């Protein structure tokens, strides 16, 4: 890992890509969401995280290093937040900025599942709420969707489409109104940028679910404000700084001058544009049954299960297990009950066949498989795929 990191940093420096070289790279990240894995990583997990941080800093990138979801990130590495909402997050030291490295605009598309969608009103609300509480950096995941080709999708049942309901879809087209509404949010925040990063806000209660986050200038005057309505269903009218403001449910209004509400997270002005697919080349579907090739040439005997990728080298989704079971005649349907087949580790997905009959499937969501083998005989063959 150290050789890899040092090689990448060296390449970036040689191409003058870091900010201090006039390039676009303003920070670097080492590891990704390793913190939640420490509890299952054994005694070496925490020392590894510290080593990775120290190793990264030693490369002297000239820009800050961050670790996502790493609450114990050692100085000077900055621990950051990933999630749908990060307004609850505070870094592990007061001298570190609050940074949101993955603001999830949607979610993965899985085979057999619905296409995830995150309303832009909620996305904008989450970002504004993070900024109003002192957040200083937001990075969207994903901002531009993409497509994985062939066998590169990864993850259990993750589809090749990595569109993610992002502001720019996997074809490079703007997803409206998400793209335009977030653009307007960024413009509103930009108007108050200097005051937002110069100090912490003071909080004023405006009602049961309503608050004002006020950023003041050096002389104590109101310089910028965020008016928030946390009620999920009810709109409200609030009074702030001598003026009245309408706040839709679950929304935040941004006042860059403490007077004018230039943006509200729930008020979408951008029109909704739905793309239409037009066929370019017409084709016809064909279906056929394909017999399983003989496995004799690649078969081997082993006690227990094997790691699939090391056996198939990712050339096939399938690894077949075959076992033969003999059952005494006096054991068949003993006490009027058929034998029960139980498998304690199904991996990502498994199919079960007993004497040529399918006994269903199991996935990573149901790691233990149990079925009543009602076609069991004295001599039996069991296939697992």
N, C-alpha and C positions, 0 to 999 in steps of 0.2 A: 504493500500500500504506500509506503513512504517513497519508494522509487517512482510510483505512478504519480503521486501528488507533486513531487519535485519536478518531474518531467513536464507535467501540465503547466505548472507555474513558470518554468523556464521558457516554454513555448510562448506563453502569454507575454512575458517580459520581452522576448526577442521580437515579437510583433508589435510591441509598444501599445498594449491594450489596456493597461491599468490607468486609472484616472490621473495619477501624477505624471504619467507619460503622455497625457493628452488623449487617452483612450476612453472607452465606455464603461469599463469594469469599476464599480464603486465599492464592492465588497466581495468576500469569498466565503464559501461554506464548506465545512468538513463534516463528514457523516450526515445522516438524515434520520431524524426521529429515533435515535438509538436509545434515548433515555427510557422510554417505556419498556425496552427490551432488557434493561439491566437486571430486573428482578428475576428473569429466567436465564440470564447469561452466566450465572455462576460467579465465583470469586474473582475472576479475571475481567469482568465487564467494566466495573468502575475504573480500575487502573488503565484499561484500554482506552476509555473515553478521555481520561486525563492525558495519556500518551498521545492520542490523536490530536488533541488541542495543542499540546506543546510542540509537536512535530509540525503542525500547520503554521503556527506563529513563526517558527524558525525559518520558514521559507521567505520571510520578508517581502510580502506582496505589496506593502505600502498602503493597503486598504484594510478595513476591519474584517476580522473573521467572525462568523456566526455559527452556532449549532442549534438546529431546530429541535424543539421539544427536549431540551437537555437542561433541566433545572439546575444541575450542579456544574454547568460549564465553568471552567476555571478562568480567572482573569488572564489576559484581557479579552478573551473570547466572549461574545455577547450571546446569551440564550434568547431564543425567539419563539414565537407562537405560530402554530399551524391549526387551522380549523374553520368552521363555519362562522364562529363568533370568537373574538379575542379581546373584548372590552374588559374581561375579568383579569387579564394577564398583566403581571408586573415582572420586570427582569430581576435577577437575583442580587443586583447591586444598584444603589441609587444613582451611580454615575454612568449607568448603561441606559441607552434609549429603549423605549418600548417599540418593538419591531414585530410586524405581522408578515412572516415570510411566505405563507400560503393562505390566502383568502380564497376559499373554495367557491368558485362560481357555479358549480354543478356537482356532478359525480360521474363515476365510471358507468359505462353501458355494459351490462352483462347479458350473455346469451340467455334467452328465456325470460328476461325481466323487462320491466317498463323502462323507457328512456327517461333518465332523471331530468328534472327541470327545477331551477331555482329562480323565483320571481325577482326581477331587477329591483323592485321596491324593497325587498328584504335584503338584497345584496348591498344596496346603497345605504340602507338603515344600519347594517352591521359595520360598514366602513366609517360612516359618520359617527357612530357611537364610540368606535375605537379612537378616532381622532379627538372627539370632545373630551375624552378621559385622559388625554395626554399622549396618545399614540403618535409616533413621528414618522413611521414608514409602513407602507402597505404594498405588498406584491401579490398579484392575482395568480391563482392556480386553478384552472388555466385561463390565460387571457386570449390565447389563440389555440383553438382545437387542432387536432391532427389525426392522422391515420396510421395505424400499424399494419404492415403488410406481411403476408406469409405467416410464419410461426413466431412473430416477434411481439405479440400482444402481452404475453405474460399474465400472471395472476390467475386464480381459479375462475374460469368462465368469463374472463374479460373479453369483450368483443374487439374486433380489429378497429372499429370506430372509436377514436379518442376525442370525440367532439366536445364532450364535457359541458355542453350548454354554455360554452364560452362566448364572450362578446364578439370575437371573430371566430367563425365556425371552421370546421376542418377543411373546407374548400377555400378558405381565405376570404369569405364574404362576411360583411358586417351583419351581426345578428341584432336587429332592431325590435324593440326599443332598448335592449340591454346596453349596447355599445354607446348609443347617444346619451342615455340617461347617466351612465357612469362618467362620460365625458363632461357633462354639465356639473356633476358632483365635484369632479377634479377642479374644474374652473372656479367653483365657489370656494373650495378649500384653498386654492392657490391665492385668491384675493386676500386671505387672512394669514398667509403662511408665516410672515415674519413674527407676528404676535403669538401665533400658535406654538412656536418652538422657543419662545423666550421665557416661558414660565408656566406654572401649573394653574388650572382654572379654579375659580371659586364656584360653589354650587348653591343655587337658590331653589327652594321648593316653590312650585307654582300651583300645586294641587296634589291629589292623592297619587296620581301616576305621572305627573308633569314636573320637569326640572329644567332649570337654566344653568348651563355651564358657561361661565363668564371669564373671558381672558382680558386682563386689565393692562393698561400701559404703565410706564414707570411712575407716572404721577397719580396712579390709582383710578383713572377714568376707564370706563368700559370701552374696550377697543374692538372686541368681537364676541359673538355669543352663539351658542347652540341651544335651541329650544326643543325639548324632547317630550314626546307623549308615548309612554310605555304601555298604555292600554291597547290590547290586541284587537278590540272590536269597536271602541267608541271614540269618535272625534270630539274635540274640545276647543273652546276659545279661552286663551290665557291672556293675562295682562303682564307685560314686562317693560320696564323702563318707560312707563307712562303711555305705552301703546298696546293695542289689542292685536292678537295673532291667532289665526285659525290653524289648528294642528290636527290633521287626519290621524286615525288610529295607527299605532305602531309606526311613528314617523318622527323625523328630526328636521327642523328648519335651521338653515345657516344664515346668520346675520353678520357679514364681514365688517360692518361698521356699527354694530349694536343697534341698528335702526331698521334697515331694509332686509326683508327675507328674500334673498336672491335664489334660494333653492330649497325645496322640500323633498325628502326622500320618497314619499308616497305619491307625489304629484308628477306623473310622467307626461311630458309634453311631446316626446318623440313618437312618431307614428309607428304602428306595428307593421312590419314588412315580412310576409311569409314567402320564402323561396318556392318556386315551382320547378319540378324536375321534368325535362323534356327528353324523350328518347332520341338518341343520335343514330344508333344502329339497332335495327330490330333483329331479334333472335328468338329461337324456340328452345324450350326446356326439354331435356331428355333425361330419363331415369333408367337405371338398370341395377341389377343385383350383382354384387361382386363377391365371389367366394373367397374365404380366407385361404391364403397361401399355406402350403405345408410348412410347419414349424420345426420339422425334424432336424433340418440343417443348423438351426440356431438354438436348439433346445439344450438345456443343461440342468443338472440336478443340484439343489441347494436346500439346506434347512433354513426356513425363515424367509422373510421378504427382502428385496433388494431395492436400492435407490434407483428410481426409474431412469432419470436422465443419464446416469453413468452407464446404463445398459443400452438404451436406445439411441443415445447421442442426439436426442431431439429430432430424429428422423421419422418417428411415428408417435401418435398419441397413445398407442396401445402396447401394453406389455401383458402377455398371457401367463397365468399360473394354472398348472394342471396337477391335480392330485387324485389318487385312487384310494377309495375307502371300501373296505370289506366289513360287512355287518353280519353277525351270526343270525341264522334263521329264527332262533328263539328271542332275538332282540327286536325284530321288526314289529312295529306297532305295539310295543310293550305297554301294557295297561291301557290299550286303546288310544295311545298317543303316538303321533309320528315324531321322529327325531327332529331336533331343532339345530339349525346351523347358525352359529354366531361368529362374526368376524369383528375384531376389536379395533382395527385400523383400516379405514377405507381410503385414506389419502384424499385427494381432490375429488375423485370420482371412481366408482367401481360398479361393474356389472357382474351378476352371478348367474351361472348356468349349472344345473344338476341334471345329469343324464339327458342333456339336450334341451331341457326346458329352462326358459328364463325365469329367474326368481327375483327380478327387479334390480333396482340400482340404489346406490347410496352416494352421497356427496359429502364434501367437507362440512356442510351444515349439520349432517347427521353421521358423525364419525364411527358410530357403532352400528353394525348391521346384524339383524336377527330375522330369520325366516323359518317357517315350518316346512321341512322337506317332505312333501306328501307323495313324492314319486321315488322314494328311496327303495333300493333293492339290496340283494346280498352283495353284488358287485356294482360299484358306483364310480362314476367319473365326475369330478367337480372342476369347472372352469371359472377362473376369476379374471376379469379384464379391467 
